Amino acid sequence: MRETLLVTGGTGTVGEPLVRALSAGDASVRIATRSPDNPRETFGDGQEYVEFDLDRPETWGETLAGVDRLFLLYPPGTGVGEVTEFADAADRVGVEHVAFLSILGAEKLPVLPHRRIETHLARTNMSYTLLRASWFTQNLSEVHRAEIVERDELFFPAGDGVLSFTDARDVAAVAATVLTESGHENRAYDLTGPAALDFHEVAAVFSDVLDRPIKYADPSRLTFARQMYRRGFSPGFVAFMVAEYSVVRLGRSGRTTDDVETLLGRPPRTVREFVADYADEFRA
Ligand SMILES: NC(=O)c1ccc[n+]([C@@H]2O[C@H](COP(=O)([O-])OP(=O)(O)OC[C@H]3O[C@@H](n4cnc5c(N)ncnc54)[C@H](OP(=O)(O)O)[C@@H]3O)[C@@H](O)[C@H]2O)c1
C-alpha cells in the first residue's frame, strides 16, 4: 500500500519545494493548510489537501487519518504547546516518523521553542529526524527584498559578521530524503550552505549577478528596528531579527557542515546560485 506523507507548512518556504519533491515519488502526499484553495492553485490536483490549523484541534483528526510519516514545523506566531500536542495526537494515531524543521544550534538553547519541541518529540513513540537549518538564503527575497529592490541595499545590522546561508530548497531536498528513505531515524542534521559569507561579500555577489551596484548598509540596531517596524513586521519579529543579527555581528553564525552534501550527494547551493535563480524578484 502507498504510504501517506503529511506536510505541514506546505505553503511555506521549505514546504513548497518539499511538496514538489515528494510529489515526484511514490507516496501519497497530503498538504495540511489553513486555506486548502491556495496550495491547490499552486500544486494542482495530484495531491490531497486538508484544512489544518494548529490552533483548532478539531481539524487534527482528518489531517492525521492514515498518515505514516510527517513533516512538522513550528509556524511563526503559534505556541510550542500547540505543536507538541499535535505531535502527541500524531503519535496516538500511529504516525511512525516525524521530520522536524529546527534551527542550527538548537541543542545548545534549552529555552528555544524549537529545542523544546525537539525534546518533546524524542519522548514520543515516533522515530524522528531533526533538521537544524541555518539562516535561509530565501530571507533575502522574502523579508529583506524591499530594500534591495527599492534602494539597492542589503539592510542588516550585522557588521562584518558572517552567516552560513542555507538555501531552503536544499533543506526541502533533505526533508524529502529523510521522509522517503530509511536510516535517518533518531538523528539530527545540521544544514548549512557551503560557505560563510559576510554581507559585504553578499552585496558583491548581488552587484555582479544583477549587474547593478548593491551596497551593504549596516545600520544601527535602532535604525534597523524602526525601519522594519515601519514596514509592518510585528514587534516580536523585529526583536527576534535584531537579536539574530547581533549574534551574526559577534561572529557566531558562520559554522558550515557537510551534512547537506552527505545527504544529497551534491554540494549545497551557493548564494550566487540563489541570486541568479531569483534574479527577477530583485528587479524593480
Ligand atoms: N527563515 C529562516 O532563516 C529559518 C532558518 C531555520 C529554521 N527556520 C524555521 O522554519 C520554520 C518556518 O518554516 P518556513 O519558513 O518554511 O515557513 P513559512 O514560509 O514561514 O510559512 C509558514 C507556514 O506555516 C503554516 N502555518 C502558519 N500558521 C499555522 C497554523 N496556525 N496552523 C497550521 N499551519 C500554520 C503556513 O501554512 P498556511 O498559511 O497554508 O496555513 C505556512 O505554510 C520556523 O519554525 C522557523 O523558525 C527558519
The ligand as a MOL file (V3000), in Angstrom:
LIG
                    3D

  0  0  0     0  0            999 V3000
M  V30 BEGIN CTAB
M  V30 COUNTS 48 52 0 0 0
M  V30 BEGIN ATOM
M  V30 1 N 13.8360 31.6750 7.9570 0
M  V30 2 C 14.9400 31.0890 8.3970 0
M  V30 3 O 16.0470 31.5750 8.1620 0
M  V30 4 C 14.8570 29.8050 9.1800 0
M  V30 5 C 16.0130 29.0500 9.3880 0
M  V30 6 C 15.9050 27.8470 10.1190 0
M  V30 7 C 14.6740 27.4400 10.6160 0
M  V30 8 N 13.5660 28.2180 10.3820 0 CHG=1
M  V30 9 C 12.2690 27.7670 10.9340 0
M  V30 10 O 11.4510 27.3420 9.8630 0
M  V30 11 C 10.0790 27.4220 10.2940 0
M  V30 12 C 9.2550 28.1270 9.2270 0
M  V30 13 O 9.3440 27.3850 8.0270 0
M  V30 14 P 9.0980 28.0900 6.6300 0
M  V30 15 O 9.9760 29.3080 6.5380 0
M  V30 16 O 9.1850 27.0450 5.5770 0 CHG=-1
M  V30 17 O 7.5820 28.5680 6.7810 0
M  V30 18 P 6.9520 29.9620 6.3460 0
M  V30 19 O 7.3650 30.2860 4.9530 0
M  V30 20 O 7.2170 30.9430 7.4410 0
M  V30 21 O 5.4170 29.6120 6.3170 0
M  V30 22 C 4.7100 29.2970 7.4970 0
M  V30 23 C 3.8780 28.0530 7.2510 0
M  V30 24 O 3.2230 27.7240 8.4700 0
M  V30 25 C 1.8660 27.4600 8.2070 0
M  V30 26 N 1.0850 27.9200 9.3550 0
M  V30 27 C 1.0680 29.1610 9.8970 0
M  V30 28 N 0.2380 29.2020 10.9370 0
M  V30 29 C -0.3040 27.9690 11.0700 0
M  V30 30 C -1.2460 27.3910 11.9610 0
M  V30 31 N -1.8350 28.0840 12.9460 0
M  V30 32 N -1.5600 26.0870 11.7960 0
M  V30 33 C -1.0020 25.3660 10.8060 0
M  V30 34 N -0.1000 25.8510 9.9260 0
M  V30 35 C 0.2400 27.1470 10.0530 0
M  V30 36 C 1.5200 28.2250 6.9610 0
M  V30 37 O 0.5420 27.4570 6.2710 0
M  V30 38 P -0.8920 28.0110 5.7670 0
M  V30 39 O -0.7720 29.5170 5.7150 0
M  V30 40 O -1.0490 27.3830 4.4270 0
M  V30 41 O -1.8490 27.5140 6.7660 0
M  V30 42 C 2.8380 28.2420 6.1860 0
M  V30 43 O 2.9300 27.1650 5.2890 0
M  V30 44 C 10.0730 28.2150 11.6010 0
M  V30 45 O 9.9590 27.3250 12.6810 0
M  V30 46 C 11.4540 28.8760 11.5860 0
M  V30 47 O 11.9080 29.1900 12.8730 0
M  V30 48 C 13.6080 29.3630 9.6590 0
M  V30 END ATOM
M  V30 BEGIN BOND
M  V30 1 1 1 2
M  V30 2 2 2 3
M  V30 3 1 2 4
M  V30 4 1 4 5
M  V30 5 2 4 48
M  V30 6 2 5 6
M  V30 7 1 6 7
M  V30 8 2 7 8
M  V30 9 1 8 9
M  V30 10 1 8 48
M  V30 11 1 9 10
M  V30 12 1 9 46
M  V30 13 1 10 11
M  V30 14 1 11 12
M  V30 15 1 11 44
M  V30 16 1 12 13
M  V30 17 1 13 14
M  V30 18 2 14 15
M  V30 19 1 14 16
M  V30 20 1 14 17
M  V30 21 1 17 18
M  V30 22 2 18 19
M  V30 23 1 18 20
M  V30 24 1 18 21
M  V30 25 1 21 22
M  V30 26 1 22 23
M  V30 27 1 23 24
M  V30 28 1 23 42
M  V30 29 1 24 25
M  V30 30 1 25 26
M  V30 31 1 25 36
M  V30 32 1 26 27
M  V30 33 1 26 35
M  V30 34 2 27 28
M  V30 35 1 28 29
M  V30 36 1 29 30
M  V30 37 2 29 35
M  V30 38 1 30 31
M  V30 39 2 30 32
M  V30 40 1 32 33
M  V30 41 2 33 34
M  V30 42 1 34 35
M  V30 43 1 36 37
M  V30 44 1 36 42
M  V30 45 1 37 38
M  V30 46 2 38 39
M  V30 47 1 38 40
M  V30 48 1 38 41
M  V30 49 1 42 43
M  V30 50 1 44 45
M  V30 51 1 44 46
M  V30 52 1 46 47
M  V30 END BOND
M  V30 END CTAB
M  END
